[in-house]
Amino acid sequence: MRPTLLLGFAAAICTAAIATESQPVQGVEISADIPTVTVAPRRVGHVTIRLPSLSYALTMNAYCDENWQPASISINVADIRKSFDAGQLQAAAVLESELQIPSNQIAPLRVERFCIDDKQEGSQPDSADDNKITIPAVLSAHASLRCTTESEQSISYVTKPLDVTLECGLPDPTVNAAEQ
């Protein structure tokens, strides 16, 4: 009974290997800039930050196997979607797009010990490095690429985390404490 089981296992592996070889080698490479948001100094104990709308400049490079042609790319961030058809893909080797994400589609960020206005202790950032912080994966870009031949099509997916840099807007020293 063992030789039969082993033979069945080997047949399954060979079948899987053959099926994999017929699939195209395809993918999408995505790069994105990191937008910077200026944050007003917050009171001690306030740990969430609501971001304004964010604008991401995306660069996409799509590729299909040699016998396949790119038919379309769709990219989504939050509820914002943009699509490119075969003509647009063939006209440019690299696609560039800008997506504007409304603030109501971005969850509040929990950020502790950053840009705190603590007048009692007189805390200020120690250096310019303390004035900025990059938060990874605030949003995600999801892209799908469809490659085709005359008789077949194949879709591949990729996800790219999108970061944001927060910059502390230091209090204006010309404004007196009573006005703040």
Summary of the structure (lengths in Angstrom):
residues: 180
radius of gyration: 24.8
end to end distance: 83.3
largest distance: 88.3
contacts: 435
relative contact order: 0.23
helix: 18%
strand: 46%
